[in-house]
Amino acid sequence: MSILKIITIKDKEYPELLKKIKNPPKQLYFEGNIELLKNNIISIIGSRACSTNGIKLTEKFARELVYQGITIGSGMAIGIDTIAHKTTLLEKGKTIAVLANGLKHIFPKENKELYKQIIQNGGLVITEYLPEEKAKSANFLERNRIVSGIALGILVIESAYRSGTSVTARLAKEQKRKVFALPHEVSDIHGVGTNQLIRKGAKIVTSTRDIIEEFPFLTYKKIPEEKNEKLNYIRKQCNNKEYNEIYQQIKDEPISLNEIYAKTSESIEKINHILLMLELEGYIKKVSGGYICILEKK
């Protein structure tokens, strides 16, 4: 069982990259594997109100960056952050969540289970705030400097005009971190911010190779074709007995993890894994009280 701990800026575990930013946090409270802060980290960020295309792009780049040996950082917010963390877990990669609140008041509440999954799967959750401190608006802007500060660079998936994502990108630039952005059509309201970032000097990204090759100490590994067929794989799995057994328990009314466990033959760990895959690909949705089905069953 993980235990809440603290490191200070004077401790050897404190990441060197973070020490170099303007106004580094004097201490970090954490749960999980603090050694991840020594890894090569790319923070994936984007809109809370993300588009379907944004979700797919986040899944693609998180999945492929994990294959490249990259640890994925983000802020555990609803939207792109959540998809980045969940995809990393699905791919059995390592992820770091940076919170804008104390560890005894997880925000958003919808991500309490994600918080547990990150810790249980060897990830890390960090914050500069005292355990009892609740989230407030000013904290999010302060948090963003850590999201970029622990990383080699940030990847902006989607960004609206004057969003918190744009602020993080500005902070990353000030910290001399690489800023990567995905181009969007000019009529796409979800891409106004990313297109602005590109005009202001962010590196335009159309593939994972574009990111890896920016760092001389990293070597790009060609991604096997099957890695690009995850959706088809998951859909095939949903027809298998163990997946279908879980899927068939989820209806229009919320059902909890414990209720699913009581009705099936699978372990809690296996159910959690299946629920994560089903959620990532749009079969189900996590809501207050459990999970609901959002894709009509055949």
N, C-alpha and C positions, 0 to 999 in steps of 0.2 A: 504493500500500500504506500502511495506517495505521501510525502510530508512537505508542508509549506516551509520553505527555507529562504534565506536572504544572503546575497553577496553584496559587497560594497565595491566602490571603484578602486580600492586598494588591494582587493583580493586577486589572486592569480587567475581565477575563473572568469573574471570580468573581461568581456571581449575587447581586444585592442582596437578594433574598428570603431566601436562605440565610444571609446575614450577620446577619440579624435574629433568628435563632432562638437559643435557649439552647444554649451550647456548640457553636457552628458548627465544622465541621472546618477545621483550619488549612491544609490542603492537599487537593487532589483530584487523583488520578492518573486519566488518562482515555485512551481511544482513540475517535476519531471526531470528530464536528462539535460542538465546544464552544459554538458560537453558539446551539445549541438551548436552552441554559440561559436565554436571553433571551426565549424564546417563552412563550406562554400554555400552561401545563402543568396537566393533571389527572392525578393518579396513581390508577391502578386497582389495587385490592388485593383479596385474598380468600383462601379456604382452599386449602391444597395438595391436600387430598383433596376436590376439588370434585365437585359433582354434575353430571349431564348438563344440568340446567336452568341451573346456574351457568355452564357453558361457553357455552350459547346466549345467556345474558344478557350475558356478557362480550363475546362477538362482536358482539352488537347495539350495546352502548353504545360500545365501542371504534370500531366502524365508523362510527357516527353522529357521534361526537366528532371523528374525523378529518375528516369532511365539514364540520364546523364550524370547521376550521382549528386544532384543538387538538393539541398535542404530548402523547403518552401516556407517562407515567412508570410504572415499576413496579420490582420487585426481582428479576426473572428467576428466581424460584423455580419449582418444579414446580407445576402447577395453574393458578389464575386468572392469576397473573403471566405465565406462559408464553403462555397464550391471548391475553392483552392485547397482548403484544409481537408475536406472530405475526399476529394480526388486523390490527394497525396496518401491518405490513409488507405484508400481502396487499392492503390498501387504498392502498398507496403513500404512507402517512403517515410521520411521524417519531416515533421512540420513544427513550426514555432508560431504560437499565437501571442500577440502583444496586446494587452488589455488596457482600457482607459478607466479601470476601477480596481478596487481591492479584490483579492481572491476569495473572499467570503461573500461577495455580492456579484456573482457572474452576470454579465450583461452582454447581449440580450438573453433573457430567460429561455428563449427557444433553443439556445445553444448550450444549455447545461449538459446535455448528453454528449454533444460534440466535445466539450471541455474534458469530460471523463474519457472519451475515446482517444483523444490526443495523448493524455497521460498514460493510459493503459497500453498504448501501442508505441511507447518509447519516445514520444514527442515532448514538447516543452511549452509551458505557459509562463509568461513573465509580465511583470508590471512594476512601475515605480511607486505605486500607491499603497498606502497602508491597508492591511487586510479588510478593515471595516469600511473603507471609503467606497461610497456608491458612485456610479457613473454620473458625470455632469458634462455639459457641452464643452467647457474649456479644456477638459481632460483629453478629449479626442484629438484636438489640434496638437497638444503636447505629446500624446501617444504616437502621433504620426512620425515625429522625428526619430523615434526608436525603431519603428517599422522599417524606415529607410536606413537608419544608422547601423543596424546589425548586419546589413546586406551588402553584397558586392554591387548590387543594382536593383532597380525596381522595374517590374513589367506592368504597364497600365493597360488593362484589357478594354475597359469602357470608362468614359468620364463625361459627365454633363458640364455645362458652362458654370464656372466658379464653384466647383465642388470641393469636398474635402480631399478627394483624390488629387486634384490639381495642386492643392497645398502640399501634399506629401511629395509630389513630383518636384515642386519648387525647393522644398527642404533637401531632397536628395541631390539636386543640382548644387545647392550651396555646400553640401557635405562632400562634393566631388565624387558622388556615386554615379554610376551609369543609369540613364533613364531610357527605358525602352517603351515604345508605344505602338499599338496596332492601328493601322490606318482604317478609316471608315468612310462610307459614302457621304458626300456633303449634305445629303438630306436626312441623314441618320442622327436623331437628337441624342442618341447614346454615345455618339462619337465626336461631338463638338469639342470636348476637352482634349481627347487624344490627338485630333487633327491640329489643335492649337499647340499642343506640346511639340509635335513634329515640326511645325513652323518655327518654333522657338529653339530648335536644336536637338530634341530628343531623337534617338536613333529609331528609324522606322523598322519594324519587325514583321516579317511574313513567315518566318520559320524559327524553330528552336536553334538551328545552326547559327542564325544571325546573332543570337545572344551568346552562345558558347564561344564563338570565334572572336568576340570582343575581349576575351581574357586569355593572354598568352599561356598561362599556366593550366588552362583547361584544354582537353582534347575532345572533339566532337565524336560521338559514337553513332554510326548509322542506325536508325531506328527500324527494327524489323517490321514488315508489313502487318503482322498480326496485331501490333500495338495500335495501328490505325483502324482496327476493326472491332474495337471494344464494344460498340453498341450492338453489332450483330451477335457478338459472343454472349452478351448479357441477355439479349432476347432469346437466344437459343437456350441459355441456362434457365430462363423463366419457364420453359416448357419441361424442364427436368423435375423429377418428383420433389427433391428437397427445396428447390426454389418455389415451385408451384404450391407446395404445402403452406409456405409462409404467405405467399401472395394471396392465396384464396381466403385467408383469414381477415384481410383488410377490406373493409367496406366503406360506405359513405359516412358512417359514424366512427369517431376516433376509437382506436383500440391501442392499449398500452403494450409495451414490451413484455411485461409480466403476464398479461392476458394471452399474448401470442405464445409465450413459453408454455403456459398451462395447457394450451390446446394442440401443441405440436410435439414432435419427437426429437427436435433439435436442441442443441445446447444454447445457452444465452450468447456465447461468443459467436456461434455460427449464425444465429438469428440476427445479431447486430450487423454482421458482415453482409448478409443478404439484404437487410433493410437498407443499408448504406448504398448498395448497388442499385436497388430498385428506386431509391430516392434520387440518386444522381441522374438516372436515365428517364426520369419523369413518370414513372409508374405510380409512385405514391408520394405523399407529402407529409412532413412532420408538422403537427399542429398542437395546440394546447390539449392535453389529454391523450396524446399518442399519435397514431398514423391514420391517414385516410387514403382511399384509392382515388386517383385523379385520371387514370386511363382506363377506358372501358374494357372489361374482360371479354375475351372471345368465347 
